[in-house]
């Protein structure tokens, strides 16, 4: 579904991403890992339209999407979360999720999974909060929630659009272990239901290994490994630059 070839992002003389190539298939969860400053979020920003690559190609379902705006990409099925959602602080939890629902939201799969019927969008949005532990906070402003709950709200917003490609930028960073596994588990459930592709940037290796079908490792803006989680853990270069001995 997603094909990136030789993607490079420069900021002046700094090469944040250099020659990154990756394929992501339908129904696949890919973990994008690596040390801080490796270029993971910059690459996600290039895929989602926040940055325009300096060079290279990115195609989504065989369509060249370089230069497309984030809103355009959202409408054709590319959803994402962010490390920081402070810009939505004044909205209630329910309104944040409604923003996601208004962008795309064309499939009946999520509706039938959560509601058991063809409920309207209002009911679906309400039901989406329950498995993420947000039902009691539906009318609370985002800024009043704990960090873990704010992360869950951003995941709910992204899932509400029923994306075909979901880009998760450190979705469980700073979240307690039990909550982290619950959030990752729900993402897997939705993936199984919708068959969407998922790319997850994350540093919590236990969550990555239990959630992802494949792991891609970046270092200094470049891909240094692409394979199974088990193989990544035993790869000498990955251990040297990221996992340690």
Secondary structure, DSSP 8 states (H G I E B T S, - for coil): -EEEEEEEEEETTEEEEEEEEEEE-TT-EEEEE-STTSSHHHHHHHHTTSS--SEEEEEETTEE-TT--HHHHHHTTEEE--S--GGGTTSBHHHHHHHHHHH----SHHHHHHHSS---HHHHHHHHHHTTT-GGGTTSBGGGS-HHHHHHHHHHHHHHTT-SEEEEESTTTT--HHHHHHHHHHHHHHHHHH--EEEEE-S-HHHHHHH-SEEEEEETTEEEEEE-HHHHHH-HHHIIIII--
